[in-house]
Amino acid sequence: MDAQKHGLTSFQSSTHEELPLADLPAYADLQRVYDVWCELTEKKGCLPAQLDPTTVPVALLPYMMLLEVEEDCLRVRLAGTRVCEEHGGEMRGHTTDDFFKPEDGKKVLEAGLRVAETGTPSLARKSYIAINGRRWSYVRLILPLSSDGVKRDRLFKLLDPAALDMTYQAEA
């Protein structure tokens, strides 16, 4: 992907664009997971505690994360193999502050807290440079989950591998 095309310059290393959920059909695998989440939510009458991994397209499993919402951070409870590999190892127990630069971590936390507060899924296009210097660009879906059916304290995050672009970029 071209950095200029996606609004990335040496002065601006990240972007976050919320997309309408109506755009989900353009991301067929994310749409399938969203549909499963909707069915579970409707069937239970509340947010599900988890999503069965067998309902997630196999191609997405390496790109998924289960995050726990804490007061001032999002903590990784489970991360797919590809996400762990790209961030340099097991991510369980780490917070988003551990692998995002502060300005990007703040955006990620705000988006996650918004999903938790509203109970509304979020579809977004993101570009950022990770602490390790890797530039990531992708479309992701975040679905709210609840450990007890009431509080929204977990997030299920999926990257669409078809929209993923990762390159190294030298720091300015």
HELIX and SHEET records of a PDB file:
HELIX    1   1 LEU A   21  ALA A   26  5                                   6    
HELIX    2   2 ALA A   28  LYS A   44  1                                  17    
HELIX    3   3 PRO A   53  THR A   55  5                                   3    
HELIX    4   4 VAL A   58  TYR A   63  5                                   6    
HELIX    5   5 THR A   81  GLU A   86  1                                   6    
HELIX    6   6 THR A   96  ASP A   98  5                                   3    
HELIX    7   7 PRO A  102  THR A  118  1                                  17    
HELIX    8   8 PRO A  161  ALA A  163  5                                   3    
SHEET    1   A 6 THR A  15  LEU A  19  0                                        
SHEET    2   A 6 SER A 122  ILE A 129 -1                                        
SHEET    3   A 6 ARG A 134  LEU A 145 -1                                        
SHEET    4   A 6 ARG A 154  LEU A 159 -1                                        
SHEET    5   A 6 MET A  64  VAL A  69 -1                                        
SHEET    6   A 6 LEU A  74  ALA A  79 -1                                        
SHEET    1   B 4 THR A  15  LEU A  19  0                                        
SHEET    2   B 4 SER A 122  ILE A 129 -1                                        
SHEET    3   B 4 ARG A 134  LEU A 145 -1                                        
SHEET    4   B 4 ASP A 165  TYR A 168 -1                                        
END                                                                             
